[in-house]
Amino acid sequence: MKINHFLGLLVVVSLGTASCNLDLDKNKNIDYQLLATDASVSDNISSDTYRLVDQESRNGEFSDSVGKVATNLQWVSSVDTCAIVTLNVNGGNFPMTLTIDFGSGCTDGYGVVRKGKVIGVFSGYYSTTGTRVDVSFNNYYVNGYKVEGQKSIVNNGRNAQQKLQFSVVDANGRITKPDNSIITWESTRTHVWDEGESTPLFFCDDVYSITGTASGEISDGTPYAIRTESAVKKNVCCPYVDEGVVTYAVDGSDIATIDYGGGSCDGLANITANGNTFVVIIQ
C-alpha cells in the first residue's frame, strides 16, 4: 500500500473531541483526552511503520535481487528522501534483510521527524503469496516517541474477490513518550487492497480496507481495545477515513461506536454512546 492509513488517528481524535461534550460513563474515571492522544500515537506509528516497509518492498531495486546479485543494494528511500535503504541480499538468496536508516533524524514532507532504523527480514518476495516480513526497530523514534516491539506482515495472496490481502500483527509494542511514560500496543488486522492495484504509478485511485482488533494500555495504565464492526476503508487521497464502523472499549466495557458513513469523504462521523448519537467533525 502506498500511504499511511491514519485509522487510529482519526478514530480517537473524533472520540477525544466528542468527550468534552459527552458524559460517556459516569461510573468510570477515564481520561478521555489521554485515551485519544495515546491511542492515536500508537495506531498512527503502527500504520506508518507498515507503510514504510510496504513501499520500500515494492521498490524496483528490490524486485530483481534473487539469484542475480551477490552484493548488498543501497538506495535513497522512495518515501523519505533523507533515509538510506540497504538490502542485504544474502548472496542472492532469502531470507534478505531490508534496513531503512533515518540516521540522526530527518523530516518528511508532512513534518514527521524520524530517526534510527526500521529493519525487515523477508522470507521471500513481498509480492509472493506466503512471504513473511518480520519487522523490528533499532533506536527508532518518531516525533520524539521511542518505538519498540515486533511487527509481522504476511502476504495471504488473493481473497475470493481476487484482491491482494496481508495479515499484519503488532506484538509487544512499547512506545516511550517524551515525558518517559509508557504506552503499550498490540494488534491483529487484515489489510485488503480494494482498488488501484492495476495503476501502481497513480496513487489517488488506491482504496484499502482494514478489519481486526487492537488493544493496549495508555500511559496512565488504563486498558483499552478497538475492534472493527465493519471494514474501515481509506482512499489515499482523502484525508479522512470515510467508511466503516469501529467500537472502543475501556477496561472491558464498550464506551462508544464510531460510524464513518458511506464513503463520501466529507469528514463527518457519527458517535453513539449511552444510546445517544452525535455527529462530529473529524479533526
C-alpha positions as CSV (number, residue, x, y, z in Angstrom):
1,M,0.0,0.0,0.0
2,K,1.3,3.4,-0.9
3,I,0.2,5.6,2.0
4,N,-0.4,5.6,5.8
5,H,-3.9,4.7,6.8
6,F,-4.2,7.0,9.8
7,L,-7.0,4.9,11.1
8,G,-6.2,5.3,14.8
9,L,-5.6,9.0,14.5
10,L,-9.0,9.7,13.0
11,V,-10.9,7.4,15.3
12,V,-9.5,8.6,18.6
13,V,-9.3,12.3,17.7
14,S,-13.0,12.0,17.0
15,L,-13.6,10.3,20.3
16,G,-11.4,12.8,22.1
17,T,-13.3,15.8,20.5
18,A,-16.6,14.4,21.5
19,S,-15.6,13.6,25.1
20,C,-15.7,17.2,26.1
21,N,-19.5,17.2,25.5
22,L,-20.4,13.6,26.3
23,D,-20.7,12.0,29.7
24,L,-19.9,8.6,28.3
25,D,-19.9,6.8,31.6
26,K,-20.2,8.5,35.0
27,N,-19.0,5.3,36.7
28,K,-15.6,5.2,35.1
29,N,-12.8,7.6,35.9
30,I,-11.4,7.7,32.3
31,D,-9.2,10.5,31.0
32,Y,-10.7,10.6,27.5
33,Q,-8.2,13.2,26.3
34,L,-5.3,11.0,27.3
35,L,-7.0,8.0,25.7
36,A,-7.5,10.0,22.5
37,T,-3.9,11.1,22.4
38,D,-2.1,7.8,23.4
39,A,-4.2,5.5,21.2
40,S,-3.8,7.8,18.2
41,V,0.0,7.8,18.7
42,S,0.1,4.0,18.9
43,D,-2.1,3.3,15.9
44,N,-0.5,6.1,13.8
45,I,3.0,4.9,14.4
46,S,2.0,1.3,13.7
47,S,0.4,2.3,10.4
48,D,3.4,4.4,9.5
49,T,5.8,1.5,10.0
50,Y,3.6,-0.7,7.8
51,R,3.6,2.0,5.1
52,L,7.4,2.4,5.2
53,V,8.1,-1.3,4.8
54,D,5.4,-1.8,2.2
55,Q,6.6,1.0,0.0
56,E,10.3,0.1,0.1
57,S,9.4,-3.6,-0.5
58,R,7.8,-2.5,-3.8
59,N,10.9,-0.6,-4.9
60,G,12.4,-1.7,-8.2
61,E,15.8,-2.0,-6.6
62,F,14.4,-5.0,-4.6
63,S,12.5,-6.7,-7.4
64,D,15.4,-8.4,-9.3
65,S,17.6,-9.3,-6.4
66,V,17.2,-13.1,-6.0
67,G,19.8,-15.1,-7.8
68,K,21.1,-12.1,-9.7
69,V,23.2,-10.1,-7.2
70,A,25.7,-11.2,-4.6
71,T,26.4,-7.8,-3.0
72,N,24.2,-5.5,-1.0
73,L,22.0,-3.0,-2.7
74,Q,21.5,0.6,-1.4
75,W,19.2,3.4,-2.5
76,V,17.7,6.6,-1.3
77,S,14.2,6.0,0.2
78,S,11.3,6.3,-2.1
79,V,9.2,7.5,0.8
80,D,11.6,9.9,2.7
81,T,14.5,11.2,0.6
82,C,16.7,11.6,3.7
83,A,16.6,7.9,4.6
84,I,19.0,5.4,3.2
85,V,17.7,1.9,2.4
86,T,20.1,-1.1,2.4
87,L,19.1,-4.5,1.2
88,N,21.3,-7.3,2.4
89,V,20.8,-9.8,-0.4
90,N,22.4,-12.7,1.4
91,G,24.2,-13.8,-1.7
92,G,21.1,-13.7,-3.8
93,N,19.0,-15.9,-1.5
94,F,16.3,-15.4,1.0
95,P,16.0,-14.5,3.8
96,M,17.0,-11.0,3.0
97,T,17.2,-8.0,5.3
98,L,15.9,-4.5,4.4
99,T,17.1,-1.7,6.6
100,I,15.6,1.8,6.4
101,D,18.0,4.1,8.2
102,F,16.9,7.6,9.1
103,G,20.3,8.4,10.8
104,S,20.3,11.0,13.5
105,G,17.0,12.4,12.2
106,C,15.2,13.6,9.1
107,T,11.9,15.3,8.4
108,D,9.5,14.2,5.7
109,G,7.1,16.4,3.6
110,Y,4.4,16.2,6.3
111,G,6.7,17.4,9.1
112,V,7.2,13.9,10.7
113,V,10.7,13.5,12.2
114,R,12.1,10.0,12.3
115,K,15.5,8.8,13.5
116,G,17.1,5.4,13.9
117,K,16.3,2.2,11.9
118,V,13.4,0.1,10.8
119,I,14.5,-3.4,9.9
120,G,12.6,-6.0,7.9
121,V,13.6,-9.6,7.3
122,F,11.9,-11.1,4.2
123,S,11.3,-14.8,3.7
124,G,10.6,-14.2,0.0
125,Y,9.5,-11.6,-2.5
126,Y,7.0,-9.3,-0.9
127,S,4.5,-9.9,-3.8
128,T,4.7,-13.7,-3.4
129,T,1.9,-15.5,-1.5
130,G,3.2,-16.8,1.8
131,T,6.0,-14.3,2.2
132,R,6.5,-13.1,5.7
133,V,8.3,-9.9,6.8
134,D,9.4,-9.7,10.4
135,V,9.9,-6.0,11.4
136,S,12.0,-4.7,14.3
137,F,13.5,-1.4,15.4
138,N,16.9,-0.1,16.3
139,N,16.9,3.0,18.4
140,Y,13.9,4.2,16.4
141,Y,12.0,7.4,17.2
142,V,9.0,9.1,15.5
143,N,8.5,12.8,16.6
144,G,10.4,12.1,19.8
145,Y,8.5,8.9,20.7
146,K,10.7,5.8,21.0
147,V,9.3,2.7,19.3
148,E,9.9,-0.9,20.3
149,G,8.3,-4.2,19.6
150,Q,7.8,-6.5,16.6
151,K,5.6,-6.4,13.6
152,S,4.9,-9.2,11.2
153,I,3.4,-8.8,7.7
154,V,2.3,-11.9,5.8
155,N,1.2,-11.9,2.2
156,N,-2.0,-14.0,2.2
157,G,-2.5,-14.0,-1.5
158,R,-5.8,-13.1,-3.0
159,N,-9.2,-13.4,-1.4
160,A,-12.3,-14.6,-3.1
161,Q,-12.7,-11.3,-4.9
162,Q,-9.1,-11.6,-6.2
163,K,-7.9,-8.7,-4.1
164,L,-4.4,-8.8,-2.5
165,Q,-4.5,-9.1,1.3
166,F,-2.0,-9.0,4.1
167,S,-2.2,-10.0,7.7
168,V,-0.5,-7.5,10.0
169,V,0.3,-8.3,13.6
170,D,1.9,-6.0,16.2
171,A,3.4,-7.7,19.2
172,N,4.9,-6.4,22.4
173,G,4.5,-2.8,21.2
174,R,6.0,-0.3,23.6
175,I,6.1,3.4,22.9
176,T,8.1,5.7,25.3
177,K,6.7,9.2,25.2
178,P,8.9,12.3,25.5
179,D,8.0,12.5,29.2
180,N,9.2,8.9,29.7
181,S,5.7,7.5,30.3
182,I,4.9,4.2,28.5
183,I,2.1,3.2,26.1
184,T,1.7,-0.5,25.2
185,W,0.1,-1.7,22.0
186,E,-0.8,-4.9,20.2
187,S,-3.0,-5.5,17.1
188,T,-4.1,-8.2,14.7
189,R,-5.5,-6.9,11.4
190,T,-6.1,-7.7,7.8
191,H,-5.3,-5.2,5.1
192,V,-7.0,-5.6,1.7
193,W,-6.0,-3.6,-1.4
194,D,-9.5,-2.9,-2.7
195,E,-8.8,-0.7,-5.6
196,G,-5.9,0.8,-7.6
197,E,-3.6,-2.2,-7.8
198,S,-3.6,-2.1,-11.6
199,T,-2.2,1.5,-11.6
200,P,0.9,1.4,-9.5
201,L,2.2,4.8,-10.5
202,F,-1.1,6.6,-9.7
203,F,-1.9,6.9,-6.0
204,C,-5.3,8.6,-5.9
205,D,-7.3,5.6,-7.1
206,D,-6.0,3.4,-4.3
207,V,-8.6,2.3,-1.7
208,Y,-7.8,0.0,1.2
209,S,-10.0,-1.8,3.8
210,I,-8.9,-2.8,7.3
211,T,-10.5,-5.2,9.7
212,G,-9.4,-6.6,13.1
213,T,-8.6,-5.6,16.6
214,A,-6.1,-3.6,18.7
215,S,-5.5,-3.2,22.4
216,G,-3.1,-1.8,24.9
217,E,-2.7,0.4,27.9
218,I,-2.5,4.2,27.8
219,S,0.2,5.9,29.8
220,D,-1.8,6.1,33.0
221,G,-2.3,2.3,32.9
222,T,-5.9,2.3,31.6
223,P,-6.6,-0.7,29.3
224,Y,-8.4,-0.1,26.1
225,A,-9.4,-2.0,23.0
226,I,-10.6,-1.2,19.4
227,R,-12.5,-3.5,17.1
228,T,-13.9,-3.0,13.6
229,E,-17.6,-3.8,13.3
230,S,-17.5,-3.3,9.5
231,A,-14.4,-2.8,7.4
232,V,-12.8,0.6,7.7
233,K,-12.0,2.0,4.2
234,K,-9.5,4.6,3.2
235,N,-8.9,6.3,-0.1
236,V,-5.3,7.5,-0.1
237,C,-6.2,10.9,-1.5
238,C,-8.9,11.6,1.0
239,P,-7.7,13.0,4.4
240,Y,-10.3,11.1,6.3
241,V,-11.4,7.5,6.9
242,D,-14.6,7.7,5.0
243,E,-16.4,4.4,5.6
244,G,-16.7,1.7,8.3
245,V,-17.7,1.2,11.9
246,V,-15.4,0.9,14.9
247,T,-16.1,0.3,18.6
248,Y,-14.0,1.5,21.5
249,A,-13.9,-0.4,24.8
250,V,-12.2,0.6,28.1
251,D,-11.4,-2.0,30.8
252,G,-13.6,-4.5,29.0
253,S,-16.7,-2.3,28.6
254,D,-17.8,-0.7,25.3
255,I,-17.8,3.1,25.6
256,A,-18.5,4.3,22.1
257,T,-19.1,3.3,18.5
258,I,-18.0,5.4,15.6
259,D,-19.7,5.2,12.2
260,Y,-17.8,6.9,9.3
261,G,-20.7,6.7,6.8
262,G,-20.7,5.5,3.2
263,G,-17.6,6.8,1.5
264,S,-18.3,10.4,0.8
265,C,-15.0,11.8,2.2
266,D,-16.9,14.6,4.0
267,G,-15.0,14.5,7.3
268,L,-18.2,13.6,9.3
269,A,-18.8,10.7,11.6
270,N,-21.5,9.6,14.0
271,I,-20.5,8.7,17.6
272,T,-23.0,6.6,19.6
273,A,-22.6,6.4,23.4
274,N,-25.1,5.5,26.1
275,G,-27.9,5.3,23.5
276,N,-27.3,8.7,22.1
277,T,-25.8,9.6,18.7
278,F,-23.9,12.7,17.9
279,V,-22.4,14.0,14.6
280,V,-18.8,15.1,14.9
281,I,-16.3,16.7,12.5
282,I,-13.1,14.7,12.2
283,Q,-10.2,17.0,13.2
